[in-house]
Amino acid sequence: MLLTVFLIGLLGSSLAGFSDNVPAQPSVTEYDHSAKIVIDPNNVPADTDRVHIAAKELNDLTGNRFEKGYDFAFNAAVPYFYYPQLTDGKFHVFVLKYGRSNDDGVEWSKASAETHYLHSDSSRFSISLMNRAWPMAKDRCIDEGKRLAVITGQKSNEMVKKLLVANGRTEAWIGLYDAHYNDNNSKTTWAWVDNSPFKYAKFEYGAQTQKSEMKSAVAAINEGGEWETLSPDQKLPFICEVGPTEKVKETEARVGLTEADMQM
């Protein structure tokens, strides 16, 4: 019996081949439009002559799918690669697999686990517990090199909700506003402060979302993860996010504010 088990073990190990390798997670440094992917050459299987890397943009509008990716020539003396054409200001994870040439073309290993790094998790969001009117909250985020939170998917909405609850608050400003709050258009056009497409929404039941009025010109997230529409002169905590910012528009900065508010 023991001999049988031993023989089966030997057979299994002999059948394990290049395609059974699972690469370790690489390290990632992301720049404006690219990322540096670094691997440990000591963990690369013998005969590897290429590496395939694919990226997934977090909370995008395509269902968080990995793109086709790129093949890179592998040289153990230069164990890093630059992944091109990433969307500036967005957050990405990566997977990779190793390849080797054979008579049938290319044999590939299994894929690595998705990478994790600072800007792909909830740490990109922060909460300010000081109550501010919406325009002042927006300016404060910009002053910190951030922006009011932009929520384009359920995952980021859940991150912000958990941050709100963890800090004992019931609602906080996010970076969503009605682009027609200051003109004669009676119908709302919801917009994010970074001009991201408005396609994901989590408005609470009964929220004023169609009629453009000052009393419902901006949005706040509540402890249930739903969005309320409120007047911009209300004073609430606010959620900032690491990401691209934009210059403050003078007309936008003053909407709904008194002179006393502007001096805060």
N, C-alpha and C positions, 0 to 999 in steps of 0.2 A: 504494500500500500504506500509506504513512504517512498519507495523507489518510483512508483507511478507518479506521485505528486511531484517528485524532484524532476522527472523527465518532462512532465507537462510544463513546469516552470522554465526549464531550459528551452523548450520549444517556443513558449510565449516570448521569452527574451530574444530568441533568434529571429522571431517574426517581426518584432518591433523595428521599425525602420525610420528613415528620414521623415516621412509623412506623419509620424507619431509624435514628433517633437512639439512642445508647446513653448514658444518664446517667453522669456521674462518680460515684464512691463518695462518699457524704455522710460527714460527721463525726458521731460519736455520743457522747452523754454519758448514761449510764444511772443512774437513780435507783431508789428502792425498788420502785415499781410502775409506772414510766413511763420513757421515754427521750426526750431532746431530739435531733432529727435536723436537722442544718444542711446546706444546700446552697449552692452558689455561683450566685447569680442570673445571672452572666455566662455560665454554661454552659447555661442553660435555653433551649430553642428558642423562637422567636417564636410567639405565639398560645397558649402554654401557659396554661391556666386552672385546672388541678388537678394534684395529685401523689398517686399511689397508693403507699403504703408497707406492706410486709408484714414480719412478724417470724418468726423461727424460734428456738425454744428449744433450746439445745445439749444433747445427751445426754438428751433427754426419752424418754418411753416410747411415742411415736407414730411413731418412725422418722425423727425429725429432718425433719419436713415444715413448710413455711411455712404459717402460718395465712392466713385470708382477707384480713386487712389492712383498711386504712382509706383513704378518699379525703379529701384536704385541699384546700381552696381555695388557689390560688397567688397571692401578691402579692409582687412583687420587692422591695418595701420591707421585708417581713418574711419573710426566707428560712429560716425554721425552723418545725418542727412538733413537737408533743408526742404521742408514741405512748403510748396508755393501756393499762391492764389487763395489765401484765406480771407474771409470777410473781416475787415477792420472793426474792432470794438465788440465782436462776438466771441463766444467761448466754445472751445472745441475739445473733443477727446479723440484719441487715436488708437488703432490696432495695427499690428504688423505680423507678417509671417515670412519665413525664410524660404528661398528657392534654390534649386540646383539643376543644372542642365543634364539631360540624359538623352538616350536615343529616341525617346518618344516626345521630347520637348522639354518641359520644365516640371519637376516634381516639387510640390509645396508642402511645407509643414502645416500644422494647425495654427490658428490665429491666437495671438496673445490676448490676455484680458484687456479691457479698456483702460487707458491711462487715467490718472487722477492728478490734478494739480490745482494750485490755489484758486485761479480765477474761474474754475469750472464748477465750484461748489458754492454753498450759501455764504461763504465769507466775502463774496463780492457785494453783498448787501449789508448795510449798517443802518441803525435807527438812531435818530436824534430825539430825545425825550423832551426837548424844549418846544413848547407850542408856538407855532408860527402860522401866519396866513400863507396860503398856497404860493403866491408869487415870491414871498420872502423865503419860504422853504426851498423853492427852486433855485433862488440865487445863492443860498447858503451851500447847497450841494455843489454848485458850480465853483464857488469859492474854495471848496475842498478838492477840486479836480475831479468831481464826480457828476452825477446827474440824479434827478428824481427817478425812482425805480421804474423801469420799463418791463412790463410783464407780457410776454408773447406766447406763453404756454402754461399748462397746468403745473409742470414741475417748478418753475420759478414762482408761480402763484403760491404754491405750497411752502416754498422756502420763506417767502415774505410773511405769510400767515404765521408760521412757526416763530419767526423772529419777533413779530408783534406780540404774540401770546407769551413768549418767554420773558418779555420785558413788562408784562402786566398791563398792556394797553389794549383798548378796545377798538381803536381805529387810528389810521395814519395816512398822510397824503402819499399818493403815488404820482407818476409823471404823465397822467392822462388828462386832457382838457378838450373842451369844445372850441374848435378853431373859429367858430362864428359867434363867440360870446360878445364880441365888440363891434359887430356890424349889423346890417339890417336883415340878414338872412335868418328866417324863422326856424330853419331845420338844422339840427346839430350835425357837425362833422367831427367825430372823435379823432384825436391825433395824439401821438406820443411826443415827448419833448425831443427825442432824437430822430424823429421822422420815420421811425419803423412803421411798416404797414400795420394798420389796425384790423386784425382778423381774428384775434382771440379776445373774448370778453367774458366777464364773470359778474355782471351787474346783479344786484339783489332784486328780488321780486318787487315790483312797484317803483323802482328807481326811474326818475325822469331822464330818459335817454334820447327822445326824439325831438322835443321842442327846445329851441335854443333860448335859454333864459339865464340871467346872471346867478340866480339862486341855485342852479344846478350845472354850473359851467365847468367844474373840475371834479376829480374822483379821489376817493379815499378807500382803502381796503379795511375791512372790519375783521374781528377775531374769528369769524366763521369763514374767512377767505373770500367773501363776496364784496363787490364794489358798490359804494354809495356815491350818489352825485350830490354835491354840496356847493354852497357859495364859496368863492375863493377868499373871502375875508374872514371866514371862520379860522380859528387858531387850533391846530392839531400837531401832534408829533409827526415826523415825516421819515420816509425811507429813502436813503441815498444808495446809489449803485456805482461801482467802478465801471466806467465805460466812457464812450465819447460824450462830450458836452457841446453846448452851443452858446453863442453869445446872447446875452440878455437883450431882449427888445424893450425899449423904453415904454411903449404902450402896454406891453404885456406885464411888465414889472409893476405897473401902477393900478391894474384893474382891481376894483373892489376895495381899494385901500384908502384909509384916511391919512392925513399928513402926520398924525401921531404914529401910525403904523410905519410909515416910511422912515421915521427917525429912530426906530428900534435897532 
